[in-house]
Amino acid sequence: MAKSLLKTSSLSGRTKLLHQTGLSLYSTSHGFYEEEVKKKLQQFPGGSIDLQKEDSGIGILTLNNPSKMNAFSGVMMLQLLEKVIELENWTEGKGLIVRGAKNTFSSGSDLNAVKSLGTPEASDGMAVCMFMQNTLTRFMRLPIISVALVQGWALGGGAEFTTACDFRLMTPESKIRFVHKEMGIIPSWGGTTRLVEIIGSRQALKVLSGALKLDSKYALHIGMVEEVLQSSDETKSLEEAQEWLKQFIQGPPEVIRALKKSVCSGRELYLEEALQNERDLLGTVWGGPANLEAIAKKGKFIK
């Protein structure tokens, strides 16, 4: 097998950080003490993060705090990390849809938690920033293809969460708005960095500095979303999103997951490292069942 032949090069620190499950951006060397942050977040209950894993290899992650437009409580931030870890270990997973309960995506952070953590020293706010950057970066690097289903509003941190997904779909009446400037802050869950990658620096500056309300038509125009769905109904739009996602996850999990890892490498690593990692990932699927079956069907892909 090619797998045994492709273990000759040593992995760089960046490559290890990218693909070693469980590694985070921040540690004690950055002044980040995760267990202390978790204790503080535990003080702010409310809502839940629900994960449904289907036999098709599609998971559905639901932000569930409808009485507050699915705003993130401290407990929900903790549960999101737990679900990310669960998804990291879901070897049969191929795709994921992120949505909010009751036909709205998320209004960002729960203001009760924000007020309590808004100390003049800003240490608590910085700690939550690092916690959520850690979590959403791990989410972004999941070896499954993710899509945000934006129904209703995606505000503030909710808008930032959509940028951590590989794709975004919107219902006709939905809106995305980065309201951070109006709150006297900037995006802090990694939203600015990811938004620049998605729509470019000029458009990102307009969206952030103008606190623009991105309706589905404008979001599609600037490349923020892939498609505007036909229905605004909660159930029907989820079905549409599932059908849309299925076209990209046909095939065995090991191939889909290797593809996603390879794309992450191309985005985050230097050229030489990305090429080496692409080679190593090839070794995990070359000569495998899917590869051998495809070879047996030689010529049948040209139509």
Secondary structure, 3 states (H helix, E strand, C coil): CHHHHCCCCCCCHHHHHHHCCCCCCCCHHHCCCHHHHHHHHCCCCCCEEEEEECCCCEEEEEEECHHHCCCECHHHHHHHHHHHHHHHCCCCCCEEEEEEHHHCCECCECHHHHHHHCCCCCHHHHHHHHHHHHHHHHHHCCCCEEEEEECCEEECHHHHHHHCCCEEEECCCCEEECCHHHHCCCCCCCHHHHHHHHHCHHHHHHHHHCCCEEEHHHHHHCCCCCEECCCCCHHHHHHHHHHHHHCCCCCCHHHHHHHHHHHHHHHHCCHHHHHHHHHHHHHHHCCCHHHHHHHHCCCCCCC
